[in-house]
Structure formats: C-alpha cells, structure tokens
Amino acid sequence: MAFKVNPYIYQYPDLPMEFKLREAYLDIYFDTVDLRIGKQQIIWGKADGVFITDIVSPKDLSEFLLRDFDEIRMGVTALKADYYVGDNTFEFVWLPTFTPTVFPPEGSIWRPKMPFPVRPTFNYSRSRVTPSLENSEVFGKFSALTSLVDLELMAGYAWDDDPTMHAVKRIDPATHRLVGLTIYPEHHRLTIGGGSFSTTIGPFVLRGEGAYYHGKYFNSNDPRLPESVVKKNYLHYLLGLDYTLWDVHLSGQFIQQRILDYDDYIVQDENTNMGTFLASRDFLNETLNLQLFVYYGFNNNDALIRPKVTYDLADGFEILVGANIFTGTGGWFGQYDNNDMIYTKVKYSF
C-alpha cells in the first residue's frame, strides 16, 4: 500500500498564484491486481504532443498547448485497476464524475477566435453534466509487450471533453436577416475505440496510434439544422518515426483527423492534416538539454515552433529558457500569430 500527493504552485507575474493538487491517490497492491483510488493523471498512447487515445485525463488549455504535457493533463478522480497476466496488462478505469476541458478565460490572448456573423449571447444552462452513476465514464485498455511489438488496444464510453457550440438563430421575419444568435455549449456522449503500437525496424522506431469516435458533433452551415450541428463519426490517427543520429534524438509524426460521411456544410475540413518534428540532444552528463519541437498544419500552412534549453542546476531544480513562435494567418496555430514570446521558467520538484 502506498499514498502519493502531488501538489503544485504555478505563478505568472500578471496572474494570481495557483496552488492545486495535481494528484492525490492511494495504491493498493495484490498478487496480480493493482488498485489506484483518488485523483490521478492517466496517460495512454504513443503520440508526442497530440491526444488521440490519451483521452482519460482532460486537458487544461488555458495557455493553449504551451504548458508541459504533465501540466496540460489534469488529474481526475478515478478508480483504476490493473490486472497482470504475464507480460500483458488489462486496465480498467472508472470516472464517477465528468471533468471538461479548461479553456482560456475571456480576455486571454489564448482565447480561441470564433467568428460569428453577429455578436452572440452565450447560455451555459446545457453545459453541465450532472454527477450520477448514469453519467459516469468508463475506459478499458489491453497492453501487450512482446519481443516484436508494444501493443495497446483501448475503448471508452465517455463524454466529449470539448463542448459542441449549438447555435440558435433569431431571424427578422420582415427582412429574413440574422439579427440574433444564442450559443449553447453542450457536451455529448462518445463511444471510442482505438489502439497504438511501437516496434523497432533496424535503427528506427515506428509508432502508430488511432481512434474511432462514434457520435461526435460538428458545427454546420446547413440552414435546415435547427441548432447548426450535425452528428458524424470521426477518425484520428498518426504514424511516427524515431531515429538517433550523432546522439541527436529525431522524431517525426504525421497526424490526420477525418470526418466520415462528410458533407460540404460542415465547418471543419473533411481531412485535417498536421505534422510534428522533434530534435533533442543532451550535453554535460545529461544536465543540459537542447530541444526543438515543431507543429505544422498542412491545411492552413501555419505552425508553432518551440526551441528550448533546459539545465538541471541541482537535484529537482530546473531552469528553462525557450520561445514560442507562431506562423501563419489562420488555422489552429496561425490565429495566435501575434502571440510570439520568449520565456524563462524555474521548476523545483520535491
């Protein structure tokens, strides 16, 4: 039996200090079963910098994707059971209450730009998922580690962490023009199935990950839809390749999101394509790390370029200097083209 508490303090010069518990859980060990009860981060999948099957812990996007990923993933109150059979593991997760994605507040430079034809009114009366057994979430994963491949298969019955923006229009009967718009953010149930793998091919590591989302809602411009949303099924997958050259770790990924049974009224593109590139090297007995991570959106020719230098000054004490450079005029990254920054960060872990 073991108990872990992982508090953190997060301080920005112009924001109030955050003091929260990222994790606080109890581990109970048996011969072939481990139980973990309490607030915990649950990390699945093989992807770097994107979430495909890694959907159990919701995301804190209050600073877009700029926090470390162990800070973006929020802890959730959960019961997790791991059952071991040889080199295989069956994992079951139950979340009694739903936790949505955290988005940037009004006025933040990271607030996503949502173009509307008229100034909308937001009504949050439908955004809350009432805590109940019926509204809980369940996930399962099978992991197999063999001499040839590291394989994971997963499934989940969950809520979409990101709300769908239902739009109710008010039309002037005389002019037939749009004069009002009420937005109702609402979370919907999803059934998800997917998996991931990694294997070695000579000096390369090949990684893959994919998920099928059944019943995801998308915004639509179809005038026949009363709330401008349509329900479709959806694929999200990637292929990645890792290689080490002259002590430099290199990694590339191609990621695609595909809406099935697509129609031209849907606001999002049928296929959204993105690539990532990582180059990283350690120096000075692994106390100094130089890293470059790049996201590139093929649909809009936009990018996020993230160089950083990390130095381990002492045990648990880390100093980091980096930059976030956005390029493009539209798209997921290009919308933040005016938000380029250089930053420093001090991190102490104990």
C-alpha positions as CSV (number, residue, x, y, z in Angstrom):
1,M,0.0,0.0,0.0
2,A,1.2,3.5,-0.8
3,F,-0.1,7.0,-0.8
4,K,1.0,9.9,-3.1
5,V,0.2,13.6,-3.1
6,N,1.4,15.8,-5.9
7,P,0.7,19.5,-5.2
8,Y,2.0,22.3,-7.4
9,I,2.3,26.0,-7.3
10,Y,2.1,27.9,-10.6
11,Q,3.0,31.6,-10.7
12,Y,2.8,34.0,-13.6
13,P,3.9,37.7,-13.0
14,D,0.5,39.1,-14.0
15,L,-1.8,36.3,-12.7
16,P,-2.9,35.1,-9.3
17,M,-0.8,32.2,-7.8
18,E,-2.2,28.7,-8.5
19,F,-1.9,26.2,-5.7
20,K,-3.6,22.9,-6.5
21,L,-3.3,19.2,-6.2
22,R,-2.4,17.5,-9.5
23,E,-2.7,14.1,-7.9
24,A,-3.6,12.6,-4.5
25,Y,-4.3,8.8,-4.6
26,L,-3.9,5.6,-2.7
27,D,-2.3,2.5,-4.3
28,I,-3.3,-1.0,-3.1
29,Y,-1.2,-3.9,-4.3
30,F,-2.3,-7.6,-4.7
31,D,-0.6,-10.5,-6.3
32,T,-1.9,-9.9,-9.8
33,V,-4.0,-6.7,-9.4
34,D,-3.1,-3.1,-8.5
35,L,-5.8,-0.6,-7.5
36,R,-5.3,3.2,-7.6
37,I,-8.1,5.3,-5.9
38,G,-8.2,9.0,-6.0
39,K,-7.2,12.0,-8.1
40,Q,-4.7,10.9,-10.7
41,Q,-3.3,11.5,-14.2
42,I,-3.8,8.7,-16.6
43,I,-1.6,8.7,-19.7
44,W,-2.3,6.4,-22.7
45,G,-0.9,6.1,-26.2
46,K,2.3,6.6,-28.1
47,A,1.9,10.1,-29.6
48,D,4.1,13.1,-28.9
49,G,2.3,16.4,-28.4
50,V,-1.1,15.3,-29.5
51,F,-4.0,13.5,-27.9
52,I,-5.6,10.5,-29.8
53,T,-6.2,7.6,-27.4
54,D,-4.8,9.7,-24.5
55,I,-8.3,10.9,-23.6
56,V,-8.9,9.8,-20.0
57,S,-7.4,12.8,-18.3
58,P,-8.9,16.0,-19.7
59,K,-6.8,18.9,-20.8
60,D,-6.0,22.3,-19.3
61,L,-5.7,24.6,-22.4
62,S,-5.8,27.9,-20.5
63,E,-2.4,28.6,-22.2
64,F,-3.1,26.7,-25.4
65,L,-0.5,23.9,-25.7
66,L,2.3,25.8,-24.1
67,R,2.5,24.2,-20.7
68,D,4.4,21.0,-20.2
69,F,2.2,18.0,-21.1
70,D,2.3,16.8,-17.5
71,E,0.7,20.1,-16.6
72,I,-1.8,20.1,-19.5
73,R,-3.2,16.8,-18.4
74,M,-5.4,17.3,-15.4
75,G,-5.8,14.9,-12.6
76,V,-9.2,13.2,-12.4
77,T,-11.0,11.4,-9.6
78,A,-10.9,7.8,-10.7
79,L,-10.8,4.1,-9.7
80,K,-8.1,2.4,-11.8
81,A,-7.5,-1.3,-11.7
82,D,-4.5,-3.1,-13.4
83,Y,-4.7,-6.9,-13.9
84,Y,-1.4,-8.6,-14.9
85,V,-1.3,-11.7,-17.0
86,G,2.4,-12.5,-17.8
87,D,3.6,-9.6,-19.9
88,N,0.1,-8.4,-20.6
89,T,-2.0,-5.9,-18.7
90,F,-5.7,-5.3,-18.6
91,E,-6.5,-1.8,-17.3
92,F,-10.0,-0.6,-16.2
93,V,-10.8,3.0,-15.3
94,W,-14.0,4.4,-13.9
95,L,-14.6,8.1,-13.6
96,P,-17.6,8.8,-11.3
97,T,-17.8,12.5,-12.3
98,F,-17.1,14.3,-15.6
99,T,-14.4,16.9,-15.9
100,P,-14.4,19.1,-19.1
101,T,-11.5,20.7,-20.9
102,V,-10.4,24.0,-19.3
103,F,-10.3,26.8,-21.9
104,P,-8.7,30.2,-21.7
105,P,-10.9,32.8,-19.9
106,E,-12.5,35.8,-21.6
107,G,-9.9,38.4,-22.4
108,S,-7.0,35.9,-22.6
109,I,-4.6,36.1,-25.5
110,W,-5.1,32.4,-25.9
111,R,-8.9,32.5,-26.1
112,P,-9.7,30.7,-29.4
113,K,-11.1,33.0,-32.2
114,M,-14.7,32.0,-33.0
115,P,-16.0,34.1,-36.0
116,F,-19.8,34.7,-35.7
117,P,-21.9,36.6,-38.2
118,V,-23.4,38.7,-35.4
119,R,-22.3,39.2,-31.8
120,P,-23.5,36.0,-29.9
121,T,-25.0,35.6,-26.5
122,F,-23.7,32.5,-24.6
123,N,-26.1,30.4,-22.5
124,Y,-24.4,27.8,-20.3
125,S,-27.6,26.2,-19.0
126,R,-26.9,23.0,-21.0
127,S,-23.1,22.7,-20.4
128,R,-23.2,21.0,-17.1
129,V,-23.1,17.2,-16.9
130,T,-24.9,16.2,-13.7
131,P,-22.9,13.9,-11.4
132,S,-24.6,10.5,-11.4
133,L,-23.9,6.8,-12.0
134,E,-25.6,7.1,-15.4
135,N,-23.3,10.0,-16.3
136,S,-20.0,8.4,-15.2
137,E,-17.3,7.4,-17.7
138,V,-15.6,4.0,-18.2
139,F,-12.5,3.1,-20.1
140,G,-10.6,-0.1,-20.8
141,K,-7.2,-0.9,-22.2
142,F,-5.2,-4.1,-23.1
143,S,-1.4,-3.8,-23.3
144,A,0.9,-6.4,-24.6
145,L,4.7,-6.2,-24.6
146,T,6.4,-8.7,-26.9
147,S,9.9,-9.0,-28.5
148,L,8.4,-7.6,-31.7
149,V,5.9,-5.0,-30.8
150,D,4.5,-3.0,-27.9
151,L,0.7,-3.0,-28.5
152,E,-2.2,-1.3,-26.8
153,L,-5.9,-1.6,-27.5
154,M,-8.5,0.7,-25.8
155,A,-12.2,1.5,-25.6
156,G,-14.2,4.1,-23.8
157,Y,-17.7,5.3,-23.2
158,A,-17.3,8.9,-22.2
159,W,-18.3,12.5,-22.6
160,D,-16.7,14.7,-25.2
161,D,-14.4,16.9,-23.1
162,D,-14.8,19.7,-25.6
163,P,-18.3,21.2,-25.8
164,T,-20.2,21.5,-29.0
165,M,-21.4,25.0,-29.8
166,H,-25.1,24.7,-30.5
167,A,-26.3,27.9,-32.3
168,V,-29.9,29.1,-32.1
169,K,-30.6,31.8,-34.6
170,R,-33.1,34.7,-34.5
171,I,-34.3,35.8,-37.9
172,D,-36.1,39.1,-38.6
173,P,-39.3,37.9,-40.3
174,A,-39.5,41.1,-42.4
175,T,-36.0,41.1,-43.8
176,H,-35.2,37.4,-43.3
177,R,-31.8,38.6,-41.9
178,L,-30.0,37.1,-38.9
179,V,-30.4,39.6,-36.0
180,G,-29.5,37.4,-33.0
181,L,-27.5,34.4,-32.1
182,T,-27.5,32.3,-28.8
183,I,-24.8,29.8,-28.3
184,Y,-25.4,26.8,-26.1
185,P,-22.2,24.9,-25.2
186,E,-23.1,21.3,-24.7
187,H,-21.2,18.0,-24.0
188,H,-22.3,14.8,-25.8
189,R,-21.6,11.2,-25.2
190,L,-19.0,9.4,-27.3
191,T,-18.1,5.8,-27.8
192,I,-14.4,5.4,-28.6
193,G,-12.3,2.5,-29.8
194,G,-8.6,2.5,-30.8
195,G,-5.1,1.5,-30.2
196,S,-1.4,2.1,-30.6
197,F,1.8,0.3,-31.3
198,S,5.5,0.8,-31.5
199,T,8.1,-1.5,-33.0
200,T,11.8,-1.4,-34.0
201,I,12.8,-1.7,-37.6
202,G,16.6,-1.7,-37.7
203,P,17.8,1.7,-36.2
204,F,14.3,3.2,-36.4
205,V,11.3,3.0,-34.1
206,L,8.0,3.0,-35.9
207,R,4.9,4.2,-33.9
208,G,1.3,4.3,-34.8
209,E,-1.9,5.3,-33.0
210,G,-5.5,5.7,-34.0
211,A,-9.0,6.1,-32.6
212,Y,-12.6,5.8,-34.0
213,Y,-15.1,8.2,-32.4
214,H,-18.7,7.3,-32.7
215,G,-21.3,10.1,-32.4
216,K,-19.2,13.2,-32.4
217,Y,-20.9,16.5,-33.1
218,F,-19.6,19.2,-35.6
219,N,-20.8,22.7,-36.4
220,S,-22.6,23.0,-39.7
221,N,-23.8,25.8,-42.0
222,D,-26.8,23.7,-43.2
223,P,-29.8,26.0,-42.9
224,R,-32.1,23.0,-42.3
225,L,-30.4,22.2,-39.0
226,P,-32.2,24.0,-36.1
227,E,-29.0,24.4,-34.0
228,S,-26.3,24.3,-36.7
229,V,-24.8,21.0,-35.5
230,V,-24.6,17.6,-37.1
231,K,-23.6,14.2,-35.7
232,K,-20.9,12.2,-37.5
233,N,-18.3,9.5,-36.9
234,Y,-14.7,10.5,-36.9
235,L,-11.2,9.1,-37.2
236,H,-8.0,10.4,-35.6
237,Y,-4.7,8.7,-36.3
238,L,-0.9,9.1,-36.7
239,L,2.2,7.4,-37.9
240,G,5.6,8.4,-36.3
241,L,9.2,7.5,-36.8
242,D,12.1,7.9,-34.3
243,Y,15.8,7.8,-35.0
244,T,19.0,8.7,-33.2
245,L,21.8,10.3,-35.3
246,W,25.1,11.5,-33.7
247,D,23.4,11.4,-30.2
248,V,20.5,13.6,-31.5
249,H,17.1,12.1,-31.0
250,L,15.0,12.8,-34.1
251,S,11.2,12.2,-34.3
252,G,8.6,13.0,-36.9
253,Q,4.8,12.4,-36.9
254,F,2.0,12.7,-39.5
255,I,-1.4,13.2,-37.9
256,Q,-4.8,13.2,-39.6
257,Q,-8.3,13.9,-38.4
258,R,-11.0,12.6,-40.8
259,I,-14.8,13.2,-40.6
260,L,-16.7,10.2,-42.1
261,D,-19.8,10.6,-44.3
262,Y,-18.7,14.3,-44.8
263,D,-21.0,16.9,-46.3
264,D,-19.9,20.4,-47.6
265,Y,-22.0,22.2,-45.0
266,I,-19.7,21.1,-42.1
267,V,-17.5,24.0,-40.9
268,Q,-14.4,21.8,-40.2
269,D,-12.4,20.4,-43.2
270,E,-13.1,16.8,-44.1
271,N,-9.4,16.0,-43.5
272,T,-7.2,18.0,-41.1
273,N,-3.6,17.2,-41.6
274,M,-0.7,18.0,-39.2
275,G,2.9,17.1,-38.8
276,T,5.3,17.4,-35.9
277,F,9.1,17.3,-35.8
278,L,11.3,16.9,-32.7
279,A,15.1,17.2,-32.4
280,S,16.7,16.8,-28.9
281,R,20.2,16.3,-27.5
282,D,21.7,16.1,-24.1
283,F,25.1,17.6,-23.0
284,L,27.2,17.8,-19.8
285,N,26.3,14.4,-18.5
286,E,22.6,14.8,-19.3
287,T,22.3,18.0,-17.2
288,L,21.8,20.2,-20.3
289,N,19.2,19.6,-23.0
290,L,18.6,21.4,-26.2
291,Q,15.3,20.7,-27.9
292,L,13.3,21.9,-30.9
293,F,9.7,20.9,-31.3
294,V,7.6,22.0,-34.3
295,Y,3.9,21.6,-35.1
296,Y,2.9,22.3,-38.7
297,G,-0.7,22.5,-40.0
298,F,-0.8,21.5,-43.7
299,N,-4.4,22.8,-44.2
300,N,-3.6,26.4,-43.4
301,N,0.2,26.4,-43.7
302,D,0.5,27.5,-40.0
303,A,3.0,26.4,-37.4
304,L,4.1,26.5,-33.8
305,I,7.9,26.4,-33.4
306,R,9.2,25.7,-29.9
307,P,13.0,25.8,-29.2
308,K,14.1,25.5,-25.6
309,V,17.1,24.9,-23.4
310,T,16.8,23.1,-20.1
311,Y,19.5,23.0,-17.4
312,D,19.4,20.8,-14.3
313,L,21.1,23.0,-11.8
314,A,20.7,20.6,-8.9
315,D,18.5,17.6,-7.9
316,G,14.9,18.7,-8.6
317,F,15.9,22.2,-9.6
318,E,15.5,23.0,-13.2
319,I,16.0,26.2,-15.3
320,L,14.4,26.5,-18.7
321,V,14.7,29.2,-21.5
322,G,12.6,28.9,-24.6
323,A,10.5,30.5,-27.2
324,N,7.1,30.0,-28.8
325,I,6.9,31.2,-32.4
326,F,3.6,31.1,-34.3
327,T,3.4,31.5,-38.1
328,G,0.5,31.8,-40.5
329,T,-2.5,33.9,-40.8
330,G,-5.2,31.4,-39.9
331,G,-5.7,27.9,-38.6
332,W,-5.1,26.4,-35.1
333,F,-1.6,28.0,-34.8
334,G,-1.8,30.9,-37.1
335,Q,-4.7,32.5,-35.1
336,Y,-2.0,33.3,-32.5
337,D,0.5,34.9,-34.9
338,N,0.7,38.0,-32.6
339,N,1.5,35.9,-29.5
340,D,5.2,35.1,-30.2
341,M,7.2,35.1,-26.9
342,I,10.5,34.3,-25.2
343,Y,10.1,32.9,-21.7
344,T,12.1,31.6,-18.8
345,K,10.9,29.1,-16.3
346,V,12.1,27.8,-12.9
347,K,10.9,24.5,-11.7
348,Y,11.5,22.9,-8.4
349,S,10.3,19.3,-7.7
350,F,10.5,17.5,-4.4
